[in-house]
Amino acid sequence: MGKGDKKTKRGKIHRGTFGVRRPRIKKKPSVETKISVGSKAEAK
């Protein structure tokens, strides 16, 4: 088990793939987006 194993975290990193062992990190919405939406609503 190691870099060649498709089912391990190290193997996923080596192959550059994602799955149960190495899920993708979801980006959180930025604070700037929330502020700009609020300011546009006030401007109308």
N, C-alpha and C positions, 0 to 999 in steps of 0.2 A: 504494500500500500504506500502510496506517495503521489508523486507528480503524474504518474501514468494512470492513476485510478480516477475514473470519471465520477465516482460517488463521494469522494472526499473533498473537503474545502481546499486543500492544497492542489488537488487535481483540477478543480474548477478555476482556481487562480492561474494555473499553468496554461490551461486551454483558453482562458478568457471568456468563460461562459458563466451563466447564473443558474440557480436552481434552489432546492430546499436547503441545501447546506450552505449556500452563499447567495442570499436574496439581494436584489438590487436595492440601493438606498434611494428612497423617494425624496425628492426635493420639497421642502416646505415652502409655501407661498411667502414671498418676501414682504417685509413690513411696508416698503415703499408702495407696493401695489394697493394695499389697504388704505393708505393715506391719500394717494392720488384719486382713488375712487370716491372717497369721502369729500374731498375738496371740490371735485367736479359736481357732485350732487348739491353742494352748498352754493356754487356759483350760478346755478340755473335759476 
